[in-house]
């Protein structure tokens, strides 16, 4: 029996800690008892991968749990998993690519400086040794910085360096265009001697490329099912040959795409397609006959269009995007359309999907696999979306159910340049994945002004906070649901409307956004009649265009807990309906607290703040009327301070006396801690720091005012 005291760099004799997770009894996480906290860092920027994994018990293929991110049997080393064994998004080690392409065994990428890099599990399809980290290809072509295009497919790749074409890997059908079917394993080799190649896409069975300044389209590979568009379906075309141009002028080809048994090109905004056709009528010509050579398609409302810019082809459908940013579809609908409909389009026309006008790009499988149509991906604006058979891919948050409606993959913008690419894992079920380079999320208020002790808002306050905004209850049946943030970091009001319909909705929990990763101090209310309202049966309640929690002045209150403080800063955004007396917020107990109050003093409505501990200091502040306000307060004990600002202006307050240190036992939003003086108005944001923030006051106020547009 071999000695397994140490295996894969893990001391098997002492497994109290594996991959940074303490699994000893009483540690951070014990998988045996499922107790403790499993901590995991999920990447938020850089080169991120989504989906394309195998999950035990998923679909009909549970035999291999390896997340083969396009590299055969070897997984990426920096894969990350949840404790339930489902794989989540992972980050690659490089993020400076401007182009990349993933195949079955290897992937290639190009940097802004023109370097070619590779990664993969088989040296057969790579210049260097098999590697699970990116490595540069050197000594090939005219210059190590002359690479402009690289395309990887099932078993090989094509790339262009200084206008010259190079290939590596398999060539069973002549798809490298070398004039033969000889393979080129382990190193790149030039194809012919031409130096005017412009673009190239390699497929599993055939490839396409443009050359000369006129962008003439050439093809090479297997002719079966008229896949090469050369008006023949027999044999292989092993040398690069200009595609048949009986129906169009083969110049100025601006776009072309490869599918296993057909393709299409765009020139002058017109679409010409060719290949195998059947009852799915994927070419949108109201015919099940094969297209032996490029034939114009792209009808909308019975008229051929000439404003197409991009699209993709599956084995049963076709999608196109026009210059207006509109997405169109024809052919079989299931998992292809992206608008939730399962209605096929087989009347000879393309139908618009939705009404959006900011679609940029749509993709199916780039390598041309007939079994690849389990997923579709598309870019709308600067965001990526997915729809299709998600149970084979797990692209959307590791979920396993299909999604027939275009669903945002990741609520964050792509990095400048919008670089992304779909890829496949191969097996008895083909798994669809997506790679994209994401910009680091912009800092939020709490990223800049750190250390908050409490934070609640209708917007995202910390870029690293991944929780929900609030939990709501609809009054028609008391059904509750969590509501998060949309892609812009705002409260997801659409989700509220969907859940509530014509019912009213109330806030059960306002989730705590301070101390990300620590213990949450949520503001909650379990009694239905005491919950503030967020939805009035037809719309989300707002103040100045932003969502707001409405407190009725009678019994609405949210409560949280805390610790001890001697110094405090408060920043809040609220709408005040001036009552006789009320407390908007209390940070402490009845006799030991800080609070912001509203009341009638000297025949005028005032807002002020107090620090209590038997006696108080700070009182009667600024005159107010009904309206939205930004309230800021700095308070401390020893020395005694209580400085209040209203909409950026200092408020003069009277001072009393105090003794001792306020102890925080109750944190109430909407009344005084003893359940009196209920607040009439609306809250939008509340943040408390138990530290001096006087030097940050101006910046905090500017951030809040910029978002809520108060003054």
Secondary structure in CASP SS format (residue, H / E / C, confidence):
PFRMAT SS
TARGET T0000
AUTHOR 0000-0000-0000
METHOD secondary structure of the structure
MODEL  1
X C 1.00
X C 1.00
X C 1.00
X C 1.00
X C 1.00
X E 1.00
X E 1.00
X C 1.00
X C 1.00
X E 1.00
X E 1.00
X C 1.00
X C 1.00
X C 1.00
X C 1.00
X C 1.00
X E 1.00
X E 1.00
X C 1.00
X C 1.00
X E 1.00
X E 1.00
X C 1.00
X C 1.00
X C 1.00
X C 1.00
X C 1.00
X C 1.00
X E 1.00
X E 1.00
X C 1.00
X C 1.00
X C 1.00
X C 1.00
X E 1.00
X E 1.00
X C 1.00
X C 1.00
X C 1.00
X C 1.00
X C 1.00
X C 1.00
X C 1.00
X C 1.00
X C 1.00
X E 1.00
X E 1.00
X E 1.00
X E 1.00
X E 1.00
X E 1.00
X C 1.00
X C 1.00
X C 1.00
X C 1.00
X C 1.00
X C 1.00
X C 1.00
X C 1.00
X C 1.00
X C 1.00
X C 1.00
X C 1.00
X C 1.00
X C 1.00
X C 1.00
X C 1.00
X C 1.00
X C 1.00
X C 1.00
X C 1.00
X C 1.00
X C 1.00
X C 1.00
X C 1.00
X C 1.00
X C 1.00
X C 1.00
X C 1.00
X C 1.00
X E 1.00
X C 1.00
X C 1.00
X C 1.00
X C 1.00
X C 1.00
X E 1.00
X C 1.00
X C 1.00
X E 1.00
X E 1.00
X C 1.00
X C 1.00
X C 1.00
X C 1.00
X C 1.00
X E 1.00
X E 1.00
X E 1.00
X E 1.00
X E 1.00
X E 1.00
X C 1.00
X C 1.00
X C 1.00
X E 1.00
X E 1.00
X E 1.00
X E 1.00
X E 1.00
X E 1.00
X C 1.00
X C 1.00
X C 1.00
X C 1.00
X E 1.00
X E 1.00
X E 1.00
X E 1.00
X E 1.00
X C 1.00
X C 1.00
X H 1.00
X H 1.00
X H 1.00
X C 1.00
X C 1.00
X C 1.00
X C 1.00
X C 1.00
X E 1.00
X E 1.00
X E 1.00
X E 1.00
X E 1.00
X E 1.00
X E 1.00
X C 1.00
X C 1.00
X C 1.00
X C 1.00
X C 1.00
X C 1.00
X C 1.00
X C 1.00
X C 1.00
X E 1.00
X E 1.00
X E 1.00
X E 1.00
X E 1.00
X E 1.00
X C 1.00
X C 1.00
X C 1.00
X E 1.00
X E 1.00
X E 1.00
X E 1.00
X E 1.00
X E 1.00
X C 1.00
X C 1.00
X E 1.00
X E 1.00
X E 1.00
X E 1.00
X E 1.00
X E 1.00
X C 1.00
X C 1.00
X C 1.00
X C 1.00
X C 1.00
X C 1.00
X C 1.00
X C 1.00
X E 1.00
X C 1.00
X C 1.00
X C 1.00
X C 1.00
X C 1.00
X E 1.00
X E 1.00
X E 1.00
X E 1.00
X E 1.00
X E 1.00
X E 1.00
X C 1.00
X C 1.00
X C 1.00
X C 1.00
X C 1.00
X C 1.00
X E 1.00
X E 1.00
X E 1.00
X E 1.00
X E 1.00
X E 1.00
X C 1.00
X C 1.00
X C 1.00
X E 1.00
X E 1.00
X E 1.00
X E 1.00
X E 1.00
X E 1.00
X C 1.00
X C 1.00
X C 1.00
X C 1.00
X E 1.00
X E 1.00
X E 1.00
X E 1.00
X E 1.00
X E 1.00
X E 1.00
X C 1.00
X H 1.00
X H 1.00
X H 1.00
X C 1.00
X C 1.00
X C 1.00
X E 1.00
X C 1.00
X C 1.00
X C 1.00
X C 1.00
X C 1.00
X E 1.00
X E 1.00
X E 1.00
X E 1.00
X E 1.00
X E 1.00
X E 1.00
X C 1.00
X C 1.00
X C 1.00
X C 1.00
X C 1.00
X C 1.00
X C 1.00
X C 1.00
X C 1.00
X C 1.00
X E 1.00
X E 1.00
X E 1.00
X E 1.00
X E 1.00
X E 1.00
X E 1.00
X C 1.00
X C 1.00
X E 1.00
X E 1.00
X E 1.00
X E 1.00
X E 1.00
X E 1.00
X C 1.00
X C 1.00
X E 1.00
X E 1.00
X E 1.00
X E 1.00
X E 1.00
X E 1.00
X C 1.00
X C 1.00
X C 1.00
X C 1.00
X C 1.00
X C 1.00
X C 1.00
X C 1.00
X C 1.00
X C 1.00
X C 1.00
X C 1.00
X C 1.00
X C 1.00
X C 1.00
X E 1.00
X E 1.00
X E 1.00
X E 1.00
X E 1.00
X E 1.00
X E 1.00
X C 1.00
X E 1.00
X E 1.00
X C 1.00
X C 1.00
X E 1.00
X E 1.00
X C 1.00
X C 1.00
X C 1.00
X E 1.00
X E 1.00
X E 1.00
X E 1.00
X E 1.00
X E 1.00
X C 1.00
X C 1.00
X C 1.00
X E 1.00
X E 1.00
X E 1.00
X E 1.00
X E 1.00
X E 1.00
X C 1.00
X C 1.00
X C 1.00
X C 1.00
X E 1.00
X E 1.00
X E 1.00
X E 1.00
X E 1.00
X C 1.00
X C 1.00
X C 1.00
X C 1.00
X C 1.00
X C 1.00
X E 1.00
X E 1.00
X C 1.00
X C 1.00
X C 1.00
X C 1.00
X C 1.00
X E 1.00
X C 1.00
X C 1.00
X C 1.00
X C 1.00
X C 1.00
X E 1.00
X E 1.00
X C 1.00
X C 1.00
X C 1.00
X C 1.00
X C 1.00
X C 1.00
X E 1.00
X E 1.00
X E 1.00
X E 1.00
X E 1.00
X C 1.00
X C 1.00
X C 1.00
X C 1.00
X C 1.00
X C 1.00
X C 1.00
X C 1.00
X C 1.00
X C 1.00
X C 1.00
X E 1.00
X E 1.00
X E 1.00
X E 1.00
X E 1.00
X E 1.00
X C 1.00
X C 1.00
X E 1.00
X E 1.00
X E 1.00
X E 1.00
X E 1.00
X E 1.00
X C 1.00
X H 1.00
X H 1.00
X H 1.00
X C 1.00
X C 1.00
X C 1.00
X C 1.00
X C 1.00
X C 1.00
X C 1.00
X C 1.00
X C 1.00
X C 1.00
X E 1.00
X E 1.00
X E 1.00
X E 1.00
X E 1.00
X E 1.00
X C 1.00
X C 1.00
X C 1.00
X C 1.00
X C 1.00
X E 1.00
X C 1.00
X C 1.00
X C 1.00
X C 1.00
X C 1.00
X E 1.00
X E 1.00
X E 1.00
X E 1.00
X E 1.00
X E 1.00
X C 1.00
X C 1.00
X C 1.00
X C 1.00
X C 1.00
X E 1.00
X E 1.00
X E 1.00
X E 1.00
X E 1.00
X E 1.00
X E 1.00
X E 1.00
X C 1.00
X C 1.00
X C 1.00
X C 1.00
X C 1.00
X C 1.00
X H 1.00
X H 1.00
X H 1.00
X H 1.00
X C 1.00
X C 1.00
X C 1.00
X E 1.00
X E 1.00
X E 1.00
X E 1.00
X E 1.00
X E 1.00
X C 1.00
X E 1.00
X C 1.00
X C 1.00
X C 1.00
X C 1.00
X C 1.00
X C 1.00
X C 1.00
X C 1.00
X C 1.00
X C 1.00
X E 1.00
X E 1.00
X E 1.00
X E 1.00
X E 1.00
X C 1.00
X C 1.00
X C 1.00
X C 1.00
X C 1.00
X E 1.00
X E 1.00
X E 1.00
X E 1.00
X C 1.00
X E 1.00
X C 1.00
X C 1.00
X C 1.00
X C 1.00
X E 1.00
X E 1.00
X C 1.00
X H 1.00
X H 1.00
X H 1.00
X H 1.00
X H 1.00
X H 1.00
X H 1.00
X H 1.00
X C 1.00
X C 1.00
X C 1.00
X E 1.00
X E 1.00
X E 1.00
X E 1.00
X E 1.00
X E 1.00
X E 1.00
X C 1.00
X C 1.00
X C 1.00
X C 1.00
X C 1.00
X C 1.00
X C 1.00
X C 1.00
X C 1.00
X C 1.00
X C 1.00
X C 1.00
X E 1.00
X E 1.00
X C 1.00
X C 1.00
X C 1.00
X H 1.00
X H 1.00
X H 1.00
X C 1.00
X C 1.00
X E 1.00
X E 1.00
X E 1.00
X E 1.00
X C 1.00
X C 1.00
X C 1.00
X E 1.00
X C 1.00
X E 1.00
X E 1.00
X C 1.00
X C 1.00
X E 1.00
X E 1.00
X C 1.00
X E 1.00
X E 1.00
X E 1.00
X E 1.00
X C 1.00
X C 1.00
X C 1.00
X C 1.00
X C 1.00
X E 1.00
X E 1.00
X E 1.00
X C 1.00
X C 1.00
X C 1.00
X E 1.00
X C 1.00
X C 1.00
X E 1.00
X E 1.00
X E 1.00
X E 1.00
X E 1.00
X E 1.00
X E 1.00
X E 1.00
X E 1.00
X E 1.00
X C 1.00
X C 1.00
X C 1.00
X C 1.00
X E 1.00
X E 1.00
X E 1.00
X E 1.00
X E 1.00
X E 1.00
X E 1.00
X E 1.00
X E 1.00
X C 1.00
X C 1.00
X E 1.00
X E 1.00
X E 1.00
X E 1.00
X E 1.00
X E 1.00
X E 1.00
X E 1.00
X E 1.00
X E 1.00
X C 1.00
X C 1.00
X E 1.00
X E 1.00
X E 1.00
X E 1.00
X E 1.00
X E 1.00
X E 1.00
X E 1.00
X E 1.00
X E 1.00
X C 1.00
X C 1.00
X E 1.00
X E 1.00
X C 1.00
X C 1.00
X C 1.00
X C 1.00
X E 1.00
X E 1.00
X C 1.00
X C 1.00
X C 1.00
X E 1.00
X E 1.00
X E 1.00
X E 1.00
X E 1.00
X E 1.00
X E 1.00
X E 1.00
X E 1.00
X E 1.00
X C 1.00
X C 1.00
X C 1.00
X C 1.00
X E 1.00
X E 1.00
X E 1.00
X E 1.00
X E 1.00
X E 1.00
X C 1.00
X C 1.00
X E 1.00
X E 1.00
X E 1.00
X C 1.00
X C 1.00
X C 1.00
X C 1.00
X C 1.00
X C 1.00
X C 1.00
X C 1.00
X C 1.00
X C 1.00
X C 1.00
X E 1.00
X C 1.00
X C 1.00
X C 1.00
X E 1.00
X E 1.00
X E 1.00
X C 1.00
X C 1.00
X C 1.00
X C 1.00
X C 1.00
X C 1.00
X C 1.00
X C 1.00
X C 1.00
X C 1.00
X E 1.00
X E 1.00
X E 1.00
X E 1.00
X E 1.00
X E 1.00
X E 1.00
X E 1.00
X E 1.00
X E 1.00
X C 1.00
X C 1.00
X C 1.00
X C 1.00
X H 1.00
X H 1.00
X H 1.00
X H 1.00
X H 1.00
X H 1.00
X H 1.00
X H 1.00
X H 1.00
X H 1.00
X H 1.00
X H 1.00
X H 1.00
X H 1.00
X H 1.00
X C 1.00
X C 1.00
X C 1.00
END
